Amino acid sequence: MTKNHYDKQAYNPQFEWSFLHPKYWGTWLAILLSTLFCLLPHQVRRSLATIFAKQAIKIKKGANHRARVNLKLCFPEKTEAEREEILLQNLITAGSFLLGFAALSVRNRRWLEEHTLIRGIENLTTLTEQGQSVILLVPHTWAIDIPAVLLASRGLPVSAMAKKQKNEVSDWLMHKQRVQYGGRVYERSGGIKPFIKSIREGYLGYYLPDEDLGPEHSVFVDFFATQKATISGLGRLAKLSRAQIVPLFAMYNSETGNYELDFYPALPFPSDSEEQDARMMNECIEQYVSERPEQYMWILRLLKTRPNGETSLY
C-alpha cells in the first residue's frame, strides 16, 4: 500500500532551533544514553532493569502507589505478596523495554521483523485483503507503540489519536519514531472526524480502549473485580467508519528480548448498547492481561473516575 501520508489536519511537529536551548540539554543527554543502552545485549539490559526494579518497588508513592491501588481493586483474591510479585515483574518488563526503546529508531525494519513474534496476523490480513476497514483495539501495554511501527513497515499504516507531550523535544522525537514508515497521528482536540476519514481511506485505526476520559465520555461497567469509567461509542465509531474491530495485544518478552504481537478474531461491534460494547472491550483486556499481567501499564490512572461521586482512589 503506497500512500501520501500528509494530511493538513494531522499532527506533524517539526524540529525547531529552540530545541537546542539549555532547558532541553537534560532531554538530549537522556536520548544519547537511551541510544547507547539499546545497543547493549538484551541480557545486560534485563540485568540492569532487574536491579532498578528491586530498588524501585520499595517506593510507596507516585506510580507505584497507583499500580498497587489498581492491582488491589482488580485482583482482590490475590495475596499482597502475589500482587507485589506482579508489580516487580511489571517493573522489570518496563525497564527492559524502555532501555531498548530507542532501537525502533536506531535499527532498521529488518531488525524489527527479526525481533518480533507475531501470532494470528491472518485475523487482520484476511480483512484488509478483502478491502475492509479495520480498527485495532490496543490496550495499554509497555509495547503499545511496536505494532504501529511494524505494520507501517509492512505497508499497513496506522491512524491514531494522541495527546501532545509537554516536553517538545520528546514529543517531536516520539512522533518521528511512530510515523517513520508512514501513518498519521491526530490530536484529540481536533475531534474524531479526521480519524474516521483516515480509516475509510484504508488506514488501520488505533484505538486505546482503557483510557479514562471522564464521565461525560464514559459508561461504568465491570473491569476485573471493580468498575471502570470505560470509553463509550466504539460501536458507533465502527458503524461510522464501516470498520471491523480486531483486538491486538502487544508484549515485550523480557526473557528473550523480543516483541510479541497477538491478533485476535474480529469482535461483533456494534452490539445492542454502549454498555455492552464497553463491557466487551473490558472483557478483552481482562482475558489478555490475566494471562500476562506483567505487560500492562498498571501505573496509569485507570480508575481515576469513580461512580456515584466517590472520592479519588489515588
C-alpha positions as CSV (number, residue, x, y, z in Angstrom):
1,M,0.0,0.0,0.0
2,T,1.7,3.2,-1.2
3,K,0.2,6.3,0.4
4,N,0.9,10.0,0.6
5,H,0.6,10.3,4.4
6,Y,0.5,14.0,4.5
7,D,-2.8,15.4,6.0
8,K,-3.0,19.1,7.0
9,Q,-5.3,18.1,9.8
10,A,-2.8,15.6,11.2
11,Y,-0.4,16.4,14.0
12,N,3.1,16.8,12.4
13,P,5.6,18.5,14.7
14,Q,8.9,19.7,13.2
15,F,12.4,20.3,14.5
16,E,12.9,23.8,15.8
17,W,16.2,25.5,16.8
18,S,14.7,26.3,20.2
19,F,15.1,22.5,20.9
20,L,18.8,23.3,21.5
21,H,18.0,25.6,24.4
22,P,19.8,24.6,27.6
23,K,16.5,23.7,29.2
24,Y,16.4,20.7,26.9
25,W,20.0,19.6,27.4
26,G,18.9,17.0,30.0
27,T,16.5,15.6,27.4
28,W,19.2,15.3,24.8
29,L,21.5,13.6,27.4
30,A,18.7,11.1,28.1
31,I,18.3,10.5,24.3
32,L,22.1,9.8,24.0
33,L,22.1,7.4,26.9
34,S,19.0,5.6,25.6
35,T,20.7,5.2,22.2
36,L,23.7,3.6,23.8
37,F,21.6,1.4,26.1
38,C,19.6,0.0,23.2
39,L,22.8,-1.3,21.6
40,L,23.7,-3.4,24.6
41,P,23.0,-7.1,24.6
42,H,19.5,-7.9,25.9
43,Q,20.6,-9.8,28.9
44,V,22.7,-6.8,30.1
45,R,19.7,-4.6,29.8
46,R,17.5,-7.1,31.7
47,S,20.1,-7.3,34.5
48,L,20.1,-3.5,34.8
49,A,16.3,-3.4,34.7
50,T,16.1,-6.1,37.4
51,I,18.5,-4.2,39.7
52,F,16.5,-1.0,39.1
53,A,13.1,-2.8,39.7
54,K,14.2,-4.3,43.0
55,Q,15.1,-0.8,44.3
56,A,12.1,1.0,42.7
57,I,9.5,-1.4,44.2
58,K,10.4,0.0,47.6
59,I,8.9,3.3,46.7
60,K,5.4,3.7,48.1
61,K,4.2,6.9,46.4
62,G,3.5,8.1,42.8
63,A,3.4,5.5,40.1
64,N,3.9,2.6,42.4
65,H,1.0,3.7,44.6
66,R,-1.3,3.9,41.6
67,A,-0.2,0.4,40.5
68,R,-0.8,-1.0,43.9
69,V,-4.3,0.5,44.1
70,N,-5.1,-0.8,40.6
71,L,-3.8,-4.3,41.4
72,K,-5.7,-4.5,44.7
73,L,-9.0,-3.5,43.2
74,C,-8.6,-5.7,40.1
75,F,-7.3,-8.7,41.9
76,P,-8.6,-8.7,45.5
77,E,-8.5,-12.6,45.5
78,K,-4.7,-12.5,45.3
79,T,-2.5,-12.1,48.3
80,E,-0.4,-8.9,48.8
81,A,2.7,-11.0,48.1
82,E,1.2,-12.1,44.8
83,R,0.4,-8.6,43.8
84,E,3.8,-7.4,44.8
85,E,5.4,-10.1,42.6
86,I,3.2,-8.9,39.6
87,L,4.4,-5.3,40.3
88,L,8.1,-6.5,40.4
89,Q,7.8,-8.3,37.1
90,N,6.0,-5.4,35.7
91,L,8.8,-3.0,36.6
92,I,11.4,-5.5,35.2
93,T,9.4,-5.7,31.9
94,A,9.1,-1.9,31.8
95,G,12.7,-1.3,32.5
96,S,13.9,-3.9,30.0
97,F,11.6,-2.5,27.3
98,L,12.5,1.2,27.9
99,L,16.2,0.6,27.9
100,G,15.9,-0.8,24.4
101,F,13.1,1.6,23.2
102,A,15.5,3.7,21.1
103,A,16.1,0.6,18.9
104,L,12.9,1.4,17.0
105,S,14.7,4.5,15.6
106,V,18.3,3.2,15.6
107,R,17.7,-0.2,14.0
108,N,16.1,-0.9,10.6
109,R,12.9,-2.7,9.7
110,R,14.7,-6.0,9.1
111,W,15.9,-5.9,12.7
112,L,12.3,-5.2,13.8
113,E,11.0,-8.2,11.9
114,E,13.6,-10.5,13.3
115,H,12.9,-9.5,16.8
116,T,9.1,-9.7,16.6
117,L,7.0,-12.8,17.1
118,I,3.5,-12.4,15.5
119,R,0.5,-14.7,16.2
120,G,-2.8,-14.5,14.4
121,I,-1.9,-11.9,11.8
122,E,-4.4,-13.6,9.5
123,N,-7.2,-12.2,11.7
124,L,-6.1,-8.8,10.3
125,T,-4.8,-9.5,6.8
126,T,-7.9,-11.5,5.8
127,L,-9.9,-8.4,6.3
128,T,-7.5,-5.9,4.7
129,E,-7.1,-8.2,1.6
130,Q,-10.9,-8.0,1.2
131,G,-10.7,-4.2,1.3
132,Q,-12.4,-4.0,4.6
133,S,-11.7,-1.2,7.1
134,V,-10.2,-2.2,10.4
135,I,-9.9,-0.6,13.9
136,L,-7.3,-2.3,16.1
137,L,-8.3,-2.5,19.8
138,V,-4.9,-2.0,21.6
139,P,-4.8,-2.0,25.4
140,H,-2.0,0.0,27.2
141,T,0.9,-2.4,27.5
142,W,4.5,-1.3,27.6
143,A,5.0,-2.4,23.9
144,I,1.9,-0.4,22.7
145,D,3.9,1.5,20.0
146,I,5.5,-1.6,18.4
147,P,2.6,-2.8,16.3
148,A,2.0,0.6,14.7
149,V,5.6,0.9,13.6
150,L,5.9,-2.7,12.4
151,L,2.6,-2.7,10.5
152,A,3.5,0.5,8.7
153,S,6.8,-1.1,7.7
154,R,4.7,-3.8,6.1
155,G,2.6,-1.4,4.1
156,L,-0.3,-1.3,6.6
157,P,0.0,2.2,8.1
158,V,-1.9,3.2,11.2
159,S,-4.0,6.2,12.1
160,A,-4.1,7.2,15.7
161,M,-5.2,9.9,18.1
162,A,-2.8,11.1,20.8
163,K,-2.2,13.9,23.3
164,K,0.7,16.2,22.8
165,Q,3.5,15.8,25.3
166,K,4.7,18.7,27.4
167,N,8.3,18.2,26.5
168,E,8.5,19.4,22.9
169,V,11.7,17.6,22.1
170,S,10.4,14.3,23.4
171,D,7.1,15.0,21.6
172,W,8.9,15.6,18.3
173,L,11.1,12.5,18.5
174,M,8.3,10.2,19.7
175,H,6.1,11.3,16.7
176,K,9.0,10.9,14.3
177,Q,9.6,7.4,15.6
178,R,5.9,6.4,15.4
179,V,5.4,7.5,11.8
180,Q,8.9,6.7,10.4
181,Y,7.4,4.1,7.9
182,G,4.1,6.0,7.4
183,G,0.9,6.7,9.3
184,R,-1.0,9.6,10.8
185,V,-1.5,10.9,14.3
186,Y,-4.3,13.4,15.2
187,E,-4.6,15.5,18.3
188,R,-7.7,14.7,20.4
189,S,-8.6,18.4,20.4
190,G,-9.2,18.2,16.7
191,G,-12.2,15.9,17.1
192,I,-12.8,12.4,15.7
193,K,-13.8,13.2,12.1
194,P,-10.2,13.2,10.6
195,F,-9.6,9.8,12.4
196,I,-12.8,8.3,10.8
197,K,-11.8,9.7,7.4
198,S,-8.4,8.1,7.6
199,I,-9.9,4.7,8.4
200,R,-12.2,5.0,5.4
201,E,-9.2,5.8,3.3
202,G,-7.5,2.5,4.3
203,Y,-5.5,3.3,7.4
204,L,-5.8,0.9,10.3
205,G,-7.5,2.7,13.2
206,Y,-5.5,2.5,16.5
207,Y,-8.0,2.6,19.4
208,L,-6.9,2.6,23.0
209,P,-9.9,1.0,25.0
210,D,-8.7,1.6,28.6
211,E,-8.2,5.3,28.8
212,D,-10.2,7.2,31.4
213,L,-11.7,10.3,29.6
214,G,-14.0,11.3,32.3
215,P,-17.7,10.6,33.0
216,E,-19.0,12.6,30.0
217,H,-17.3,10.2,27.6
218,S,-17.7,7.0,29.5
219,V,-20.1,4.4,30.9
220,F,-19.4,2.5,34.1
221,V,-19.1,-1.3,33.5
222,D,-17.2,-4.1,35.2
223,F,-13.5,-4.2,34.9
224,F,-11.9,-7.2,36.6
225,A,-13.3,-7.1,40.2
226,T,-14.2,-3.4,40.2
227,Q,-15.9,-0.9,37.9
228,K,-14.3,1.4,35.4
229,A,-15.3,4.5,33.5
230,T,-15.0,2.9,30.1
231,I,-15.0,4.8,26.8
232,S,-18.3,4.6,25.1
233,G,-19.0,4.9,21.5
234,L,-16.8,2.3,19.9
235,G,-19.8,0.6,18.3
236,R,-20.9,3.9,16.8
237,L,-17.3,4.6,15.6
238,A,-17.2,1.2,14.0
239,K,-20.5,1.9,12.2
240,L,-19.4,5.4,11.0
241,S,-16.1,4.2,9.7
242,R,-17.6,0.9,8.4
243,A,-14.8,-1.0,10.2
244,Q,-14.2,-4.3,11.8
245,I,-12.8,-4.3,15.4
246,V,-9.7,-6.5,15.7
247,P,-8.2,-6.9,19.2
248,L,-4.4,-6.7,19.4
249,F,-2.2,-7.4,22.4
250,A,1.4,-6.2,22.2
251,M,4.0,-7.6,24.6
252,Y,7.7,-7.3,25.4
253,N,9.2,-10.6,26.4
254,S,11.9,-9.7,29.0
255,E,13.3,-13.2,28.9
256,T,14.0,-13.2,25.1
257,G,14.2,-9.5,24.3
258,N,11.7,-10.0,21.6
259,Y,8.3,-8.2,20.9
260,E,5.2,-10.4,20.7
261,L,2.0,-9.4,18.9
262,D,-1.2,-11.4,19.3
263,F,-4.0,-10.6,16.8
264,Y,-7.5,-12.0,17.7
265,P,-10.6,-12.5,15.6
266,A,-12.8,-9.5,15.0
267,L,-15.4,-8.7,17.6
268,P,-19.2,-8.3,17.0
269,F,-19.4,-4.5,17.1
270,P,-21.7,-2.8,17.4
271,S,-23.8,-4.7,20.0
272,D,-27.2,-3.7,21.3
273,S,-26.0,-0.9,23.6
274,E,-23.0,1.2,24.5
275,E,-22.7,-0.6,27.9
276,Q,-22.4,-4.0,26.1
277,D,-19.8,-2.6,23.7
278,A,-17.8,-1.2,26.7
279,R,-18.1,-4.5,28.6
280,M,-16.9,-6.3,25.5
281,M,-13.8,-4.1,25.4
282,N,-13.1,-4.7,29.1
283,E,-13.5,-8.5,28.7
284,C,-10.8,-8.4,26.1
285,I,-8.5,-6.6,28.4
286,E,-9.2,-8.9,31.2
287,Q,-8.6,-12.0,29.1
288,Y,-5.2,-10.8,27.8
289,V,-4.0,-9.2,31.0
290,S,-4.9,-12.1,33.2
291,E,-2.5,-14.3,31.2
292,R,0.3,-11.7,31.1
293,P,-0.3,-9.2,33.9
294,E,3.4,-8.0,33.9
295,Q,2.8,-6.4,30.4
296,Y,0.1,-4.0,31.5
297,M,0.6,-0.3,32.4
298,W,-0.7,-0.6,36.0
299,I,0.9,2.7,36.8
300,L,-1.8,4.6,34.8
301,R,-4.8,6.3,36.4
302,L,-7.0,3.5,35.1
303,L,-9.7,4.0,37.8
304,K,-9.5,7.8,38.2
305,T,-13.2,8.5,37.5
306,R,-15.4,6.8,40.1
307,P,-19.1,6.1,40.1
308,N,-21.6,7.9,42.3
309,G,-19.2,10.7,43.1
310,E,-16.8,8.5,45.0
311,T,-13.5,10.2,46.0
312,S,-10.4,9.6,44.0
313,L,-8.6,6.3,44.7
314,Y,-5.2,7.9,44.1
